[in-house]
Amino acid sequence: MASAQPARGDTGLGDFLRSRRAAVDPHEAGMPDDGRLRRVPGLRREELAMLAHVSVDYIVRLEQGRTTRVSRSVLDALADALRLKPDERDYLFTVADVTPGAVSAGSMASAANAASTPSTPGAASAPTRRPSQPEPAPRLRQLLDTMPDVPAIVVDHRMDVLAWNRGAAGLLTDFSALPPAHRNLIRLTFLDQSFRALYGDWQRAAKDCVATLRMEAGRRTDDAALNALVGELSVRDQDFRTWWATHQVRGPSQLVKTYRHPIAGTMDLDVQQFSVDTHPDQKLIAFTAQPGSTSEKALQFLLQWSNTHVMADD
């Protein structure tokens, strides 16, 4: 089903398209060398239009936020032309306000016509505002309470930490000592020097944070707390500001992160995420080590230390 786009001036979709267009190697996309000097990296608008089988004017209107109708078929063509990864493709549909799935013949015809003729900007639908500090889902809290030997936290879509156990407090930070507004993993990653020092590869971890937050920002444009977090980090950290402008996105995935803990030493930990259907905005994140590894021994030592030196969220 075709859906309304943001009114003129809202260029979330346009900014993303421009950033992904700039990231495509023209030669790898099959574009011939026509001898013209490329003043900027990536595909030209006319090249993207040719690959996606739409008009150049339509690409211009999309990038400037001046079109109100985009079909699933056109978005699929753009995603293919831009060689988007699965997370990037999902983000494209999100900021275009189009749900992947079947579309009606009438909607397809309307959107196809929009790709070749001017359109009139329309108003975007207003998403429902979400609470800024939700309570942890009961099932996630129950799961957290059954994991005394595994560091674990419950977070929401902004990566606000809603609950934690002793192991997580020992591994990451004493969340109980922080004001509730500061219990955010992304904020800590950029603004807390002790937290930054935990990462074996801080830059990689920080870029992952930005990509995760960018994905959520596309889904929740009216989330005041999320927008405030982006604003604060943009003002206070140059790296965040630079990486936010790249429009990299990433959805949930299993990761392996290296931590350099001041008590337990260096550990390579699997970071796994669990969610429940009743609270899709929340997830439990658990930190585990490979059985028999030196990281497992270090983690066990840390858990023993945590039992007497830190507090869980009770």
Backbone as CSV, one residue per row, in Angstrom:
resi,resn,N_x,N_y,N_z,CA_x,CA_y,CA_z,C_x,C_y,C_z
1,MET,0.834,-1.193,0.000,0.000,0.000,0.000,0.866,1.240,0.000
2,ALA,0.592,2.146,-0.929,1.341,3.400,-0.944,0.920,4.229,0.243
3,SER,1.836,5.015,0.743,1.548,5.772,1.956,2.071,7.177,1.830
4,ALA,1.481,8.091,2.616,1.889,9.488,2.560,3.302,9.671,3.052
5,GLN,4.018,10.555,2.401,5.363,10.921,2.802,5.329,12.195,3.632
6,PRO,6.397,12.498,4.341,6.452,13.738,5.080,6.308,14.942,4.169
7,ALA,5.783,16.006,4.717,5.617,17.225,3.942,6.965,17.796,3.541
8,ARG,6.950,18.705,2.576,8.175,19.294,2.076,8.998,19.868,3.210
9,GLY,10.273,19.607,3.165,11.167,20.084,4.215,11.606,18.968,5.150
10,ASP,10.824,17.861,5.243,11.221,16.705,6.043,11.950,15.744,5.118
11,THR,13.263,15.709,5.207,14.052,14.970,4.225,14.744,13.759,4.841
12,GLY,14.103,13.099,5.820,14.694,11.897,6.388,14.951,10.851,5.324
13,LEU,13.950,10.616,4.465,14.120,9.681,3.360,15.162,10.197,2.373
14,GLY,15.093,11.475,2.052,16.041,12.049,1.107,17.476,12.009,1.598
15,ASP,17.667,12.308,2.879,19.021,12.255,3.448,19.585,10.845,3.375
16,PHE,18.732,9.860,3.659,19.194,8.470,3.619,19.536,8.060,2.187
17,LEU,18.684,8.418,1.237,18.960,8.073,-0.158,20.268,8.703,-0.632
18,ARG,20.489,9.966,-0.278,21.733,10.633,-0.701,22.956,9.953,-0.089
19,SER,22.852,9.585,1.183,24.002,8.966,1.838,24.305,7.601,1.240
20,ARG,23.262,6.821,0.929,23.494,5.498,0.333,23.942,5.620,-1.129
21,ARG,23.450,6.619,-1.834,23.882,6.839,-3.221,25.368,7.168,-3.252
22,ALA,25.818,7.959,-2.274,27.228,8.331,-2.218,28.120,7.153,-1.859
23,ALA,27.538,6.107,-1.242,28.338,4.964,-0.795,28.509,3.890,-1.867
24,VAL,27.797,4.021,-2.980,27.862,3.005,-4.033,29.002,3.320,-4.999
25,ASP,29.834,2.326,-5.272,30.906,2.470,-6.264,30.286,2.365,-7.656
26,PRO,30.360,3.430,-8.462,29.728,3.408,-9.793,30.207,2.255,-10.662
27,HIS,31.477,1.928,-10.597,32.016,0.854,-11.432,31.465,-0.497,-10.990
28,GLU,31.358,-0.717,-9.684,30.787,-1.967,-9.191,29.309,-2.075,-9.536
29,ALA,28.641,-0.930,-9.696,27.220,-0.915,-10.080,27.038,-1.063,-11.584
30,GLY,28.143,-1.149,-12.315,28.062,-1.350,-13.763,27.973,-0.082,-14.570
31,MET,28.297,1.054,-13.960,28.242,2.307,-14.690,29.518,2.491,-15.527
32,PRO,29.389,2.813,-16.804,30.579,3.010,-17.645,31.263,4.334,-17.319
33,ASP,32.545,4.401,-17.621,33.304,5.637,-17.438,33.073,6.515,-18.660
34,ASP,32.282,7.584,-18.478,31.934,8.445,-19.607,32.897,9.615,-19.769
35,GLY,33.963,9.636,-18.973,34.954,10.690,-19.102,34.654,11.940,-18.305
36,ARG,33.440,12.038,-17.763,33.085,13.224,-16.978,33.681,13.132,-15.575
37,LEU,34.111,14.273,-15.062,34.677,14.323,-13.719,33.567,14.140,-12.688
38,ARG,33.790,13.245,-11.746,32.828,13.044,-10.660,33.210,13.963,-9.510
39,ARG,32.371,14.942,-9.259,32.670,15.939,-8.228,32.386,15.413,-6.824
40,VAL,31.521,14.412,-6.730,31.199,13.811,-5.427,31.244,12.296,-5.589
41,PRO,31.501,11.581,-4.491,31.577,10.112,-4.588,30.212,9.490,-4.838
42,GLY,30.234,8.263,-5.366,29.001,7.505,-5.515,28.308,7.697,-6.845
43,LEU,27.054,7.244,-6.881,26.249,7.325,-8.092,25.712,8.733,-8.310
44,ARG,25.608,9.130,-9.552,24.878,10.347,-9.891,23.378,10.045,-9.816
45,ARG,22.573,11.103,-9.708,21.128,10.904,-9.653,20.613,10.196,-10.896
46,GLU,21.137,10.591,-12.060,20.643,9.957,-13.283,21.019,8.484,-13.345
47,GLU,22.133,8.120,-12.721,22.536,6.713,-12.703,21.624,5.907,-11.787
48,LEU,21.293,6.464,-10.619,20.363,5.785,-9.726,18.999,5.649,-10.392
49,ALA,18.558,6.704,-11.059,17.267,6.663,-11.759,17.255,5.561,-12.807
50,MET,18.335,5.426,-13.557,18.409,4.397,-14.586,18.376,3.008,-13.971
51,LEU,19.142,2.801,-12.887,19.187,1.485,-12.257,17.853,1.110,-11.608
52,ALA,17.143,2.109,-11.089,15.871,1.852,-10.408,14.674,1.966,-11.342
53,HIS,14.903,2.354,-12.604,13.837,2.468,-13.613,12.779,3.502,-13.226
54,VAL,13.232,4.648,-12.750,12.354,5.777,-12.471,12.968,7.018,-13.119
55,SER,12.236,8.118,-13.105,12.745,9.336,-13.719,13.743,10.047,-12.810
56,VAL,14.635,10.821,-13.408,15.579,11.610,-12.627,14.829,12.612,-11.762
57,ASP,13.768,13.203,-12.315,12.987,14.176,-11.551,12.394,13.542,-10.303
58,TYR,12.002,12.273,-10.414,11.442,11.586,-9.253,12.496,11.405,-8.171
59,ILE,13.720,11.067,-8.564,14.807,10.951,-7.595,15.043,12.289,-6.908
60,VAL,15.040,13.364,-7.688,15.239,14.704,-7.127,14.153,15.012,-6.106
61,ARG,12.891,14.718,-6.460,11.792,15.019,-5.539,11.851,14.155,-4.274
62,LEU,12.276,12.907,-4.428,12.441,12.058,-3.249,13.509,12.616,-2.318
63,GLU,14.641,13.002,-2.876,15.748,13.489,-2.055,15.453,14.851,-1.434
64,GLN,14.554,15.593,-2.032,14.202,16.900,-1.484,12.930,16.861,-0.632
65,GLY,12.339,15.683,-0.472,11.137,15.560,0.341,9.917,16.174,-0.293
66,ARG,9.868,16.186,-1.633,8.765,16.860,-2.315,7.755,15.907,-2.938
67,THR,7.884,14.621,-2.697,6.894,13.689,-3.225,6.146,13.032,-2.084
68,THR,4.889,12.678,-2.320,4.029,12.156,-1.259,3.624,10.710,-1.481
69,ARG,4.019,10.103,-2.585,3.595,8.736,-2.871,4.799,7.906,-3.309
70,VAL,5.057,6.860,-2.550,6.134,5.931,-2.900,5.611,4.521,-2.725
71,SER,5.726,3.701,-3.746,5.213,2.340,-3.673,6.293,1.380,-3.197
72,ARG,5.830,0.215,-2.789,6.762,-0.829,-2.377,7.660,-1.229,-3.541
73,SER,7.102,-1.288,-4.740,7.907,-1.711,-5.891,9.022,-0.722,-6.186
74,VAL,8.728,0.570,-6.060,9.757,1.587,-6.295,10.830,1.506,-5.210
75,LEU,10.417,1.325,-3.947,11.389,1.198,-2.868,12.257,-0.040,-3.041
76,ASP,11.643,-1.137,-3.481,12.432,-2.342,-3.750,13.465,-2.078,-4.840
77,ALA,13.052,-1.353,-5.884,13.976,-1.054,-6.980,15.111,-0.158,-6.508
78,LEU,14.791,0.827,-5.673,15.825,1.706,-5.132,16.778,0.927,-4.222
79,ALA,16.219,0.054,-3.395,17.054,-0.745,-2.491,18.000,-1.644,-3.271
80,ASP,17.502,-2.234,-4.356,18.351,-3.092,-5.181,19.447,-2.267,-5.862
81,ALA,19.069,-1.122,-6.400,20.035,-0.274,-7.099,21.122,0.228,-6.156
82,LEU,20.742,0.505,-4.902,21.691,1.018,-3.916,22.414,-0.093,-3.165
83,ARG,22.054,-1.341,-3.483,22.695,-2.500,-2.857,22.579,-2.461,-1.339
84,LEU,21.379,-2.184,-0.873,21.170,-2.047,0.559,21.218,-3.395,1.261
85,LYS,21.802,-3.393,2.460,21.799,-4.562,3.322,20.404,-4.712,3.935
86,PRO,20.076,-5.878,4.510,18.730,-6.076,5.071,18.299,-4.992,6.061
87,ASP,19.178,-4.596,6.969,18.821,-3.549,7.932,18.581,-2.221,7.222
88,GLU,19.390,-1.919,6.224,19.231,-0.668,5.475,17.930,-0.682,4.678
89,ARG,17.593,-1.835,4.122,16.330,-1.955,3.376,15.142,-1.726,4.311
90,ASP,15.187,-2.336,5.497,14.114,-2.125,6.469,13.991,-0.651,6.838
91,TYR,15.138,0.001,7.020,15.124,1.414,7.382,14.533,2.254,6.259
92,LEU,14.862,1.913,5.002,14.308,2.641,3.859,12.788,2.601,3.880
93,PHE,12.217,1.413,4.099,10.762,1.289,4.155,10.200,2.040,5.360
94,THR,10.949,2.057,6.456,10.480,2.742,7.657,10.384,4.240,7.438
95,VAL,11.447,4.855,6.941,11.412,6.309,6.761,10.500,6.709,5.613
96,ALA,10.212,5.757,4.701,9.256,6.041,3.625,7.823,5.803,4.078
97,ASP,7.666,5.246,5.299,6.342,4.971,5.856,5.554,4.011,4.971
98,VAL,6.236,2.986,4.468,5.605,1.949,3.652,5.926,0.609,4.282
99,THR,4.915,-0.211,4.521,5.117,-1.528,5.107,5.384,-2.541,4.014
100,PRO,6.505,-3.271,4.068,6.749,-4.298,3.056,5.621,-5.325,3.058
101,GLY,5.158,-5.678,1.886,4.061,-6.627,1.754,3.282,-6.356,0.496
102,ALA,2.166,-7.013,0.372,1.368,-6.875,-0.835,0.762,-5.484,-0.928
103,VAL,0.640,-4.965,-2.153,0.030,-3.662,-2.388,-1.056,-3.829,-3.432
104,SER,-2.056,-2.977,-3.382,-3.168,-3.080,-4.309,-2.772,-2.585,-5.679
105,ALA,-3.521,-3.013,-6.697,-3.242,-2.569,-8.066,-3.434,-1.068,-8.193
106,GLY,-4.444,-0.544,-7.486,-4.673,0.889,-7.549,-3.539,1.673,-6.948
107,SER,-3.007,1.193,-5.822,-1.890,1.874,-5.188,-0.654,1.809,-6.061
108,MET,-0.440,0.656,-6.709,0.716,0.505,-7.580,0.631,1.477,-8.738
109,ALA,-0.562,1.602,-9.309,-0.720,2.510,-10.438,-0.516,3.954,-10.017
110,SER,-1.031,4.303,-8.838,-0.865,5.661,-8.335,0.594,5.984,-8.109
111,ALA,1.332,5.041,-7.499,2.739,5.272,-7.213,3.560,5.293,-8.488
112,ALA,3.224,4.435,-9.444,3.953,4.434,-10.709,3.779,5.753,-11.425
113,ASN,2.575,6.312,-11.343,2.335,7.607,-11.956,3.127,8.695,-11.253
114,ALA,3.296,8.564,-9.924,4.052,9.561,-9.158,5.509,9.570,-9.556
115,ALA,6.028,8.440,-10.042,7.432,8.363,-10.410,7.739,9.079,-11.711
116,SER,6.687,9.463,-12.450,6.936,10.120,-13.729,6.273,11.478,-13.851
117,THR,5.392,11.843,-12.872,4.707,13.125,-12.925,4.816,13.813,-11.584
118,PRO,4.737,15.182,-11.544,4.837,15.909,-10.282,3.719,15.506,-9.336
119,SER,3.989,15.623,-8.053,3.004,15.283,-7.032,2.856,16.413,-6.042
120,THR,1.763,16.356,-5.289,1.486,17.389,-4.299,1.858,16.899,-2.926
121,PRO,2.703,17.629,-2.182,3.105,17.173,-0.844,1.899,16.955,0.050
122,GLY,1.979,15.937,0.886,0.904,15.648,1.827,1.415,15.643,3.246
123,ALA,0.525,15.487,4.171,0.915,15.517,5.586,1.204,14.117,6.072
124,ALA,2.195,13.996,6.925,2.541,12.697,7.494,1.592,12.378,8.637
125,SER,1.317,11.070,8.821,0.490,10.669,9.951,1.285,10.833,11.236
126,ALA,0.592,11.129,12.325,1.261,11.379,13.602,1.357,10.095,14.400
127,PRO,2.569,9.544,14.609,2.712,8.332,15.414,2.344,8.589,16.873
128,THR,2.046,7.522,17.574,1.677,7.642,18.974,2.912,7.859,19.837
129,ARG,2.864,8.843,20.714,3.988,9.108,21.601,4.102,8.006,22.640
130,ARG,5.336,7.571,22.909,5.577,6.485,23.854,6.083,7.060,25.186
131,PRO,5.850,6.347,26.278,6.338,6.830,27.577,7.849,6.913,27.587
132,SER,8.389,7.919,28.288,9.827,8.151,28.265,10.588,7.182,29.172
133,GLN,9.954,6.713,30.261,10.634,5.796,31.180,9.704,4.639,31.541
134,PRO,9.574,3.655,30.648,8.671,2.536,30.902,9.204,1.603,31.973
135,GLU,8.328,0.821,32.554,8.727,-0.216,33.496,9.183,-1.441,32.700
136,PRO,10.139,-2.205,33.241,10.559,-3.413,32.529,9.419,-4.416,32.431
137,ALA,9.336,-5.104,31.299,8.287,-6.098,31.100,8.399,-7.180,32.163
138,PRO,7.278,-7.603,32.760,7.334,-8.620,33.828,8.070,-9.888,33.406
139,ARG,7.867,-10.343,32.175,8.530,-11.575,31.744,10.035,-11.373,31.609
140,LEU,10.454,-10.201,31.164,11.882,-9.938,31.073,12.487,-9.801,32.469
141,ARG,11.740,-9.177,33.378,12.201,-9.081,34.769,12.340,-10.477,35.375
142,GLN,11.357,-11.349,35.102,11.418,-12.711,35.615,12.626,-13.448,35.051
143,LEU,12.867,-13.268,33.754,14.022,-13.911,33.124,15.323,-13.388,33.722
144,LEU,15.373,-12.077,33.964,16.564,-11.473,34.562,16.853,-12.072,35.934
145,ASP,15.795,-12.296,36.721,15.961,-12.815,38.079,16.443,-14.261,38.098
146,THR,16.293,-14.967,36.974,16.728,-16.367,36.927,18.135,-16.515,36.371
147,MET,18.861,-15.411,36.209,20.184,-15.442,35.589,21.258,-14.874,36.515
148,PRO,21.432,-15.426,37.712,22.446,-14.876,38.629,23.877,-15.081,38.138
149,ASP,24.073,-16.069,37.260,25.421,-16.368,36.788,25.715,-15.791,35.407
150,VAL,24.818,-14.932,34.935,25.003,-14.305,33.621,24.731,-12.813,33.747
151,PRO,25.700,-11.945,33.433,25.412,-10.509,33.427,24.297,-10.210,32.428
152,ALA,23.286,-9.461,32.860,22.152,-9.189,31.983,21.487,-7.881,32.370
153,ILE,20.915,-7.223,31.381,20.190,-5.971,31.588,18.918,-5.999,30.744
154,VAL,17.956,-5.194,31.125,16.754,-4.971,30.327,16.803,-3.535,29.816
155,VAL,16.652,-3.367,28.499,16.701,-2.035,27.893,15.460,-1.810,27.038
156,ASP,15.189,-0.539,26.746,14.103,-0.232,25.813,14.693,0.132,24.451
157,HIS,13.862,0.659,23.560,14.310,0.919,22.188,15.340,2.047,22.108
158,ARG,15.400,2.890,23.139,16.416,3.955,23.168,17.709,3.487,23.828
159,MET,17.727,2.250,24.281,18.843,1.680,25.048,18.924,2.282,26.446
160,ASP,17.803,2.777,26.963,17.715,3.122,28.380,17.734,1.821,29.180
161,VAL,18.542,1.773,30.229,18.638,0.573,31.056,17.528,0.621,32.094
162,LEU,16.590,-0.337,31.997,15.427,-0.364,32.875,15.629,-1.261,34.081
163,ALA,16.481,-2.282,33.956,16.752,-3.204,35.053,18.077,-3.908,34.778
164,TRP,18.685,-4.431,35.840,19.977,-5.086,35.696,20.191,-6.031,36.880
165,ASN,21.140,-6.958,36.725,21.518,-7.808,37.849,22.934,-7.455,38.308
166,ARG,23.398,-8.116,39.354,24.706,-7.787,39.916,25.831,-7.994,38.896
167,GLY,25.728,-9.065,38.119,26.760,-9.334,37.131,26.903,-8.207,36.127
168,ALA,25.771,-7.652,35.687,25.814,-6.551,34.723,26.387,-5.288,35.354
169,ALA,26.038,-5.049,36.616,26.587,-3.887,37.308,28.095,-4.028,37.482
170,GLY,28.553,-5.248,37.758,29.982,-5.465,37.892,30.715,-5.361,36.576
171,LEU,30.090,-5.823,35.493,30.724,-5.787,34.178,30.731,-4.383,33.590
172,LEU,29.610,-3.699,33.644,29.463,-2.439,32.920,29.660,-1.212,33.815
173,THR,28.751,-1.013,34.731,28.842,0.125,35.646,27.799,-0.034,36.737
174,ASP,27.960,0.666,37.833,26.989,0.630,38.918,25.822,1.542,38.535
175,PHE,24.833,0.964,37.876,23.704,1.763,37.390,22.953,2.429,38.532
176,SER,22.953,1.808,39.712,22.224,2.389,40.850,22.815,3.718,41.287
177,ALA,24.072,3.961,40.954,24.729,5.211,41.334,24.475,6.326,40.330
178,LEU,23.815,6.003,39.221,23.566,6.995,38.173,22.147,7.538,38.269
179,PRO,21.935,8.807,37.942,20.562,9.311,37.826,19.828,8.514,36.746
180,PRO,18.534,8.245,36.896,17.798,7.473,35.892,17.976,7.999,34.474
181,ALA,18.047,9.314,34.316,18.175,9.895,32.977,19.526,9.584,32.333
182,HIS,20.501,9.180,33.128,21.839,8.875,32.607,22.062,7.378,32.392
183,ARG,21.045,6.576,32.700,21.191,5.122,32.538,20.845,4.728,31.100
184,ASN,21.677,5.130,30.196,21.477,4.847,28.773,22.798,4.361,28.191
185,LEU,22.793,3.194,27.548,24.037,2.599,27.075,24.730,3.460,26.026
186,ILE,23.968,4.095,25.167,24.589,4.902,24.121,25.174,6.179,24.708
187,ARG,24.437,6.791,25.622,24.957,7.994,26.282,26.241,7.677,27.045
188,LEU,26.249,6.561,27.764,27.440,6.162,28.515,28.607,5.868,27.578
189,THR,28.327,5.247,26.448,29.387,4.900,25.498,30.119,6.129,25.001
190,PHE,29.407,7.236,24.844,30.035,8.443,24.318,30.495,9.424,25.393
191,LEU,29.774,9.509,26.498,30.032,10.603,27.441,30.685,10.182,28.748
192,ASP,30.779,8.898,29.023,31.378,8.429,30.268,32.741,7.813,29.969
193,GLN,33.807,8.430,30.455,35.158,7.980,30.105,35.455,6.582,30.637
194,SER,34.979,6.254,31.826,35.205,4.922,32.370,34.490,3.863,31.543
195,PHE,33.290,4.179,31.082,32.523,3.253,30.259,33.197,3.070,28.898
196,ARG,33.675,4.161,28.327,34.388,4.079,27.044,35.604,3.170,27.145
197,ALA,36.290,3.248,28.285,37.523,2.480,28.458,37.274,0.978,28.550
198,LEU,36.020,0.569,28.781,35.706,-0.855,28.864,35.844,-1.562,27.513
199,TYR,35.635,-0.827,26.429,35.591,-1.455,25.113,36.995,-1.704,24.564
200,GLY,37.226,-2.942,24.086,38.488,-3.223,23.408,38.590,-2.478,22.103
201,ASP,37.458,-2.273,21.429,37.406,-1.491,20.185,36.269,-0.495,20.335
202,TRP,36.582,0.631,20.989,35.528,1.607,21.281,34.901,2.157,20.011
203,GLN,35.686,2.451,19.007,35.140,3.054,17.791,34.110,2.146,17.128
204,ARG,34.408,0.871,17.044,33.454,-0.061,16.449,32.170,-0.130,17.269
205,ALA,32.327,-0.237,18.595,31.158,-0.302,19.466,30.332,0.973,19.366
206,ALA,31.008,2.118,19.312,30.299,3.401,19.237,29.565,3.543,17.917
207,LYS,30.176,3.113,16.821,29.504,3.179,15.518,28.274,2.277,15.497
208,ASP,28.376,1.111,16.141,27.217,0.227,16.251,26.093,0.921,17.017
209,CYS,26.457,1.644,18.070,25.462,2.385,18.854,24.739,3.416,17.991
210,VAL,25.496,4.162,17.217,24.914,5.200,16.360,23.980,4.566,15.334
211,ALA,24.409,3.458,14.723,23.592,2.794,13.709,22.296,2.251,14.318
212,THR,22.371,1.723,15.535,21.181,1.230,16.219,20.224,2.369,16.531
213,LEU,20.757,3.479,17.032,19.924,4.630,17.373,19.305,5.242,16.122
214,ARG,20.048,5.281,15.029,19.528,5.817,13.770,18.343,4.976,13.285
215,MET,18.451,3.644,13.415,17.351,2.770,13.025,16.102,3.083,13.836
216,GLU,16.264,3.237,15.149,15.116,3.524,16.006,14.550,4.911,15.753
217,ALA,15.402,5.875,15.464,14.935,7.235,15.196,14.069,7.266,13.950
218,GLY,14.381,6.431,12.963,13.556,6.366,11.770,12.181,5.796,12.043
219,ARG,12.090,4.905,13.011,10.811,4.289,13.354,9.955,5.176,14.249
220,ARG,10.586,6.063,15.002,9.870,6.831,16.019,10.243,8.304,15.934
221,THR,9.793,8.954,14.899,10.179,10.348,14.674,9.610,11.292,15.726
222,ASP,8.567,10.858,16.449,7.941,11.753,17.445,8.392,11.453,18.862
223,ASP,9.387,10.586,19.043,9.849,10.220,20.379,10.707,11.357,20.927
224,ALA,10.130,12.131,21.833,10.812,13.315,22.349,12.098,12.953,23.089
225,ALA,12.063,11.882,23.888,13.251,11.497,24.639,14.362,11.016,23.719
226,LEU,14.001,10.278,22.681,15.001,9.813,21.729,15.613,10.999,20.978
227,ASN,14.760,11.922,20.545,15.265,13.107,19.853,16.159,13.951,20.751
228,ALA,15.812,14.019,22.035,16.645,14.775,22.980,17.999,14.108,23.153
229,LEU,18.013,12.769,23.180,19.275,12.041,23.296,20.165,12.308,22.086
230,VAL,19.590,12.237,20.897,20.353,12.525,19.680,20.888,13.957,19.708
231,GLY,20.052,14.879,20.149,20.479,16.271,20.218,21.621,16.479,21.188
232,GLU,21.509,15.879,22.379,22.570,16.026,23.374,23.889,15.459,22.866
233,LEU,23.850,14.261,22.305,25.080,13.627,21.834,25.668,14.370,20.636
234,SER,24.820,14.916,19.793,25.305,15.682,18.642,26.048,16.937,19.081
235,VAL,25.562,17.545,20.148,26.191,18.768,20.650,27.486,18.453,21.402
236,ARG,27.490,17.363,22.160,28.599,17.114,23.082,29.712,16.221,22.531
237,ASP,29.461,15.537,21.414,30.490,14.617,20.915,30.647,14.736,19.406
238,GLN,31.840,15.092,18.962,32.117,15.268,17.540,32.004,13.945,16.782
239,ASP,32.469,12.851,17.376,32.385,11.553,16.698,30.936,11.167,16.446
240,PHE,30.098,11.348,17.457,28.683,11.022,17.270,28.098,11.863,16.141
241,ARG,28.396,13.145,16.151,27.860,14.050,15.131,28.296,13.616,13.725
242,THR,29.553,13.214,13.596,30.066,12.790,12.296,29.419,11.492,11.837
243,TRP,29.340,10.513,12.731,28.788,9.205,12.360,27.284,9.265,12.163
244,TRP,26.585,10.120,12.897,25.137,10.262,12.708,24.842,10.740,11.287
245,ALA,25.683,11.591,10.755,25.466,12.150,9.421,25.669,11.128,8.308
246,THR,26.276,9.972,8.615,26.502,8.958,7.587,25.271,8.104,7.317
247,HIS,24.277,8.159,8.206,23.025,7.412,8.034,23.232,5.899,7.991
248,GLN,24.253,5.400,8.674,24.402,3.957,8.805,23.326,3.444,9.766
249,VAL,22.749,2.284,9.464,21.708,1.713,10.319,22.027,0.251,10.599
250,ARG,21.529,-0.226,11.745,21.737,-1.621,12.121,20.615,-2.062,13.050
251,GLY,20.046,-3.221,12.773,19.026,-3.790,13.639,19.642,-4.722,14.664
252,PRO,18.807,-5.365,15.479,19.321,-6.282,16.501,20.111,-7.436,15.883
253,SER,21.198,-7.793,16.504,22.007,-8.909,16.020,22.897,-9.405,17.150
254,GLN,23.344,-10.659,17.024,24.261,-11.203,18.019,25.665,-10.700,17.718
255,LEU,26.345,-10.203,18.743,27.665,-9.621,18.578,28.665,-10.298,19.505
256,VAL,29.916,-10.165,19.164,31.004,-10.536,20.068,31.795,-9.265,20.345
257,LYS,31.881,-8.895,21.628,32.583,-7.670,21.994,33.715,-7.988,22.969
258,THR,34.784,-7.242,22.816,35.919,-7.381,23.724,35.834,-6.305,24.797
259,TYR,35.883,-6.733,26.061,35.846,-5.808,27.193,37.182,-5.867,27.930
260,ARG,37.683,-4.705,28.308,38.900,-4.598,29.100,38.516,-4.122,30.490
261,HIS,38.243,-5.079,31.345,37.690,-4.755,32.657,38.815,-4.490,33.651
262,PRO,38.686,-3.462,34.483,39.762,-3.129,35.431,39.967,-4.193,36.515
263,ILE,38.972,-5.041,36.754,39.084,-6.090,37.779,39.367,-7.455,37.157
264,ALA,38.618,-7.792,36.107,38.694,-9.145,35.540,39.621,-9.257,34.340
265,GLY,40.075,-8.149,33.814,40.949,-8.196,32.648,40.180,-8.240,31.339
266,THR,40.830,-8.721,30.286,40.232,-8.733,28.951,39.338,-9.950,28.764
267,MET,38.123,-9.697,28.225,37.157,-10.767,27.981,36.485,-10.577,26.630
268,ASP,36.376,-11.664,25.866,35.580,-11.662,24.632,34.228,-12.275,24.972
269,LEU,33.169,-11.463,24.894,31.853,-11.907,25.332,30.844,-11.869,24.189
270,ASP,29.999,-12.914,24.146,28.858,-12.918,23.227,27.771,-12.038,23.836
271,VAL,27.251,-11.120,23.029,26.183,-10.229,23.477,24.901,-10.668,22.774
272,GLN,23.988,-11.258,23.535,22.778,-11.842,22.962,21.548,-11.101,23.466
273,GLN,20.537,-10.998,22.593,19.341,-10.228,22.903,18.104,-11.110,22.852
274,PHE,17.191,-10.889,23.833,15.948,-11.645,23.916,14.795,-10.655,24.103
275,SER,13.653,-10.970,23.519,12.492,-10.093,23.639,11.240,-10.924,23.884
276,VAL,10.149,-10.234,24.258,8.850,-10.885,24.428,7.835,-10.159,23.560
277,ASP,6.850,-10.922,23.061,5.882,-10.348,22.129,5.048,-9.244,22.750
278,THR,4.801,-9.336,24.051,3.934,-8.353,24.700,4.605,-6.994,24.873
279,HIS,5.951,-6.959,24.822,6.680,-5.697,24.963,7.769,-5.629,23.891
280,PRO,7.390,-5.428,22.630,8.381,-5.458,21.544,9.424,-4.354,21.633
281,ASP,9.162,-3.304,22.428,10.126,-2.207,22.557,11.209,-2.509,23.589
282,GLN,11.094,-3.621,24.287,12.078,-3.959,25.319,12.774,-5.272,24.979
283,LYS,13.980,-5.415,25.496,14.715,-6.661,25.290,15.672,-6.876,26.451
284,LEU,15.986,-8.127,26.666,16.993,-8.498,27.654,18.286,-8.775,26.912
285,ILE,19.371,-8.176,27.384,20.689,-8.378,26.785,21.536,-9.149,27.774
286,ALA,22.071,-10.294,27.341,22.898,-11.155,28.188,24.315,-11.218,27.641
287,PHE,25.269,-11.317,28.556,26.690,-11.345,28.205,27.265,-12.690,28.640
288,THR,27.705,-13.495,27.690,28.218,-14.827,27.998,29.575,-15.033,27.336
289,ALA,30.303,-16.029,27.845,31.622,-16.365,27.298,31.609,-17.795,26.771
290,GLN,32.485,-18.076,25.842,32.590,-19.432,25.305,33.064,-20.398,26.394
291,PRO,32.405,-21.568,26.493,32.799,-22.543,27.524,34.261,-22.954,27.390
292,GLY,34.952,-22.996,28.526,36.337,-23.428,28.550,37.355,-22.384,28.160
293,SER,36.900,-21.189,27.831,37.815,-20.131,27.392,38.371,-19.356,28.578
294,THR,39.432,-18.628,28.325,39.975,-17.753,29.368,38.975,-16.654,29.721
295,SER,38.157,-16.272,28.743,37.121,-15.265,29.010,36.092,-15.797,29.989
296,GLU,35.762,-17.087,29.885,34.806,-17.672,30.816,35.365,-17.634,32.243
297,LYS,36.644,-17.946,32.399,37.263,-17.907,33.720,37.264,-16.479,34.277
298,ALA,37.575,-15.521,33.413,37.581,-14.123,33.852,36.181,-13.670,34.232
299,LEU,35.186,-14.120,33.470,33.806,-13.737,33.761,33.336,-14.355,35.077
300,GLN,33.709,-15.593,35.319,33.347,-16.234,36.588,33.967,-15.494,37.773
301,PHE,35.207,-15.082,37.616,35.854,-14.304,38.673,35.109,-12.992,38.904
302,LEU,34.713,-12.343,37.802,33.999,-11.079,37.915,32.664,-11.271,38.634
303,LEU,31.956,-12.350,38.333,30.668,-12.604,38.975,30.838,-12.825,40.480
304,GLN,31.879,-13.534,40.859,32.147,-13.724,42.291,32.449,-12.397,42.969
305,TRP,33.233,-11.580,42.322,33.549,-10.266,42.867,32.300,-9.397,42.969
306,SER,31.426,-9.482,41.931,30.221,-8.651,41.904,29.267,-8.980,43.034
307,ASN,29.239,-10.245,43.446,28.308,-10.640,44.496,28.549,-9.904,45.808
308,THR,29.752,-9.403,46.025,30.066,-8.724,47.287,30.379,-7.238,47.124
309,HIS,30.477,-6.767,45.881,30.900,-5.389,45.687,29.895,-4.486,44.966
310,VAL,28.882,-5.043,44.317,27.918,-4.199,43.595,26.508,-4.616,43.932
311,MET,25.564,-3.787,43.520,24.154,-4.035,43.823,23.374,-4.295,42.537
312,ALA,22.412,-5.211,42.646,21.497,-5.450,41.545,20.367,-4.436,41.621
313,ASP,19.559,-4.374,40.583,18.370,-3.517,40.576,17.239,-4.287,41.211
314,ASP,17.005,-4.052,42.497,15.948,-4.773,43.206,14.694,-3.916,43.330
